[in-house]
């Protein structure tokens, strides 16, 4: 992806809460259409990191640029998916998928077309008139993920969206996300504790250090897709990433 432009540039990001320094001189780029996973030790500041990227909190110093301009939720489409499913319970699947687009006052024809497209990609076509309470947890999370992708976001941030699901369901949903990402060419930053998940999904992995947090290492994942979790190259890279988190 060397010839592609940077979608996101994070420069010399610092964040302190009083005397507690959480982020220190954190810098990295994300290319347009790249899938980047972020891993790090428990308590290293991944949530603070995410909140800064979504502009929920301001950095102490440094900057976050999207398409060369300061990140601004009013200007840029910043979408996020959290660990818990957050589909609106009073809306049908169809209405949930189009909800963010409707808020952005996009034309009804465009919304309807995008909703049908996302539903087909995610296997939700038969659920369009159902409510979240009628769905399994994994299907509801598919709705939330589809809703985020439907926005055609400048940057999609995913914070351990499968953290509470069993292994089989995780793999299933990871494949669904890969399908959407490839089709829609979105730029994704995906935060996870799971190193296998990171190696399975990412073009590149950012390894965060202990607090005060910075990017300790960037790891290119040069493995063919779809990835075989039993292949020697996959296992070798997963072990390498795990060791980078464990040993300090």
C-alpha positions in Angstrom: 0.0 0.0 0.0 3.1 2.3 -0.3 1.6 4.3 -3.2 -1.6 5.1 -1.4 -2.2 8.3 0.5 -2.4 8.7 4.2 -6.0 8.9 5.4 -5.1 9.5 9.0 -1.9 11.1 10.4 -1.3 11.1 14.2 1.6 13.4 15.1 3.3 13.6 18.5 0.1 12.9 20.5 0.3 13.5 24.3 -2.5 13.0 26.8 -2.2 13.7 30.5 -4.9 13.6 33.2 -3.4 15.9 35.9 0.0 14.4 36.8 -0.9 11.0 35.1 0.7 10.8 31.7 -1.3 8.3 29.6 -0.1 8.9 26.1 3.4 10.1 25.2 4.7 11.1 21.8 2.3 8.8 19.9 2.7 9.0 16.2 1.5 6.8 13.3 -0.2 7.0 9.9 -3.1 5.0 8.4 -3.3 4.7 4.7 -6.6 5.1 2.8 -8.4 1.8 2.8 -6.0 0.1 5.3 -7.1 -2.2 8.0 -4.9 -1.5 11.1 -5.2 -3.5 14.4 -4.0 -2.0 17.7 -2.8 -4.3 20.5 -1.2 -3.7 23.8 -1.0 -4.8 27.4 -4.1 -4.5 29.7 -4.4 -1.0 31.1 -1.9 0.6 28.6 -4.4 3.3 27.6 -6.2 1.8 24.6 -9.5 3.4 25.6 -7.9 6.8 26.0 -6.2 6.3 22.6 -9.6 5.5 21.0 -11.4 8.4 22.7 -8.7 10.8 21.3 -9.2 9.3 17.8 -12.9 9.8 18.0 -12.5 13.3 19.3 -14.4 12.5 22.4 -11.5 14.0 24.4 -8.9 16.6 23.4 -5.2 15.8 23.4 -2.9 17.6 25.7 -0.7 18.3 22.7 -0.2 16.9 19.2 -2.7 16.5 16.4 -4.9 14.0 14.5 -5.4 14.8 10.9 -7.9 13.2 8.5 -7.3 13.9 4.8 -4.7 16.5 5.9 -7.1 18.4 8.1 -7.7 18.4 11.9 -10.1 15.6 12.8 -13.6 17.1 13.3 -16.7 15.0 13.9 -18.8 17.8 12.3 -16.8 17.6 9.1 -15.5 14.0 8.9 -17.5 10.8 9.2 -16.0 9.1 12.2 -17.9 5.9 12.9 -17.4 3.5 15.8 -18.4 0.0 16.9 -18.1 -1.0 20.6 -17.9 -4.3 22.4 -21.6 -4.3 23.4 -24.2 -4.4 20.6 -25.7 -0.9 20.3 -28.5 -1.4 17.8 -31.5 0.9 18.6 -34.1 -1.4 20.0 -37.1 0.6 18.8 -35.9 0.4 15.1 -36.0 -2.5 12.7 -32.9 -3.8 11.2 -33.6 -1.8 8.0 -34.1 1.4 10.0 -30.9 0.7 12.1 -28.8 0.2 9.0 -29.9 3.5 7.5 -30.1 5.4 10.8 -26.8 7.3 10.6 -27.3 8.1 6.9 -30.7 9.5 7.8 -29.2 11.7 10.5 -26.8 13.0 7.8 -29.9 13.9 5.7 -28.9 11.7 2.8 -31.5 11.1 0.1 -33.9 8.3 0.7 -33.0 6.5 -2.5 -29.4 6.4 -1.6 -30.2 5.2 1.9 -32.5 2.4 0.6 -29.9 1.3 -1.9 -27.0 1.2 0.6 -29.2 -0.6 3.2 -30.0 -3.3 0.6 -26.4 -3.6 -0.3 -25.1 -3.9 3.3 -27.9 -6.4 4.2 -26.9 -8.6 1.2 -23.2 -8.5 2.1 -23.9 -9.3 5.8 -26.6 -11.9 5.2 -29.2 -9.7 6.8 -31.7 -9.6 3.9 -34.2 -11.9 5.7 -33.9 -9.9 8.9 -34.7 -6.4 7.6 -38.1 -6.1 9.2 -37.0 -7.7 12.5 -36.2 -5.8 15.7 -33.0 -6.3 17.7 -34.8 -8.1 20.5 -35.7 -10.8 17.9 -32.1 -11.4 16.9 -29.2 -13.3 18.4 -26.3 -11.2 19.9 -24.0 -12.0 17.0 -26.7 -11.0 14.5 -27.4 -7.8 16.3 -23.7 -7.0 16.3 -23.7 -7.6 12.5 -26.4 -4.9 12.3 -24.2 -2.5 14.3 -21.2 -3.2 12.1 -23.3 -2.8 9.0 -24.7 0.5 10.2 -21.2 1.8 10.7 -19.9 0.7 7.3 -23.1 2.1 5.7 -22.0 5.6 6.7 -19.0 5.3 4.3 -16.9 6.6 7.1 -13.6 8.5 6.7 -12.5 6.4 9.6 -14.1 3.4 11.3 -13.0 2.6 14.8 -13.8 -0.8 16.3 -13.2 -1.4 20.0 -13.1 -5.1 20.7 -16.5 -5.7 19.0 -16.3 -9.5 19.6 -14.8 -9.4 23.0 -17.6 -11.4 24.7 -18.4 -13.9 22.0 -17.3 -17.5 21.6 -14.5 -18.5 19.2 -16.7 -19.8 16.5 -18.9 -16.7 16.5 -15.8 -14.5 16.5 -14.4 -16.1 13.4 -17.7 -15.9 11.7 -18.0 -12.2 12.4 -14.4 -11.5 11.5 -15.1 -13.0 8.1 -18.2 -10.8 7.7 -16.1 -7.7 8.5 -13.5 -8.7 6.0 -16.2 -9.1 3.4 -17.5 -5.6 4.1 -14.1 -4.0 4.2 -13.0 -5.5 0.9 -16.2 -4.5 -0.8 -16.5 -0.9 0.6 -12.7 -0.1 0.9 -13.2 1.6 4.3 -10.3 2.7 6.5 -10.4 0.8 9.8 -8.6 1.0 13.1 -9.5 -2.1 15.2 -8.6 -2.4 18.8 -8.2 -5.9 20.3 -6.6 -7.9 23.1 -6.6 -10.9 20.9 -3.4 -11.3 19.0 -4.8 -14.1 16.8 -7.6 -11.8 15.8 -5.1 -9.0 15.0 -3.0 -11.3 12.7 -6.1 -12.6 11.1 -7.6 -9.2 10.2 -4.8 -6.6 9.8 -2.7 -5.2 7.0 -0.6 -3.8 9.8 -0.5 -4.1 13.6 0.4 -1.3 16.0 1.8 -2.6 19.3 1.3 -0.1 22.2 3.7 0.1 25.1 2.9 0.3 28.8 1.9 3.7 30.2 2.9 6.3 29.2 1.7 4.8 26.0 3.4 5.1 22.6 3.6 3.0 19.5 6.3 0.5 20.4 6.4 -1.3 17.0 4.6 -1.5 13.7 4.3 -4.9 12.2 3.3 -5.5 8.6 1.1 -8.6 8.2 2.2 -9.9 4.8 0.0 -13.0 4.6 -2.4 -14.0 1.9 -6.2 -13.7 2.5 -8.2 -15.6 3.5 -5.7 -16.4 6.3 -5.1 -19.9 7.5 -4.7 -19.7 11.3 -2.9 -23.1 11.3 -0.2 -22.2 8.8 3.4 -22.0 10.1 3.7 -18.3 9.0 0.5 -17.3 10.8 1.5 -19.1 14.0 5.0 -17.6 13.9 3.6 -14.1 13.5 1.0 -14.6 16.2 3.7 -15.7 18.6 5.9 -12.7 17.7 3.1 -10.3 18.4 2.1 -12.0 21.6 5.7 -11.8 22.8 5.9 -8.1 22.0 3.0 -7.5 24.3 4.2 -9.9 27.1 7.8 -8.9 27.5 8.7 -5.4 28.6 
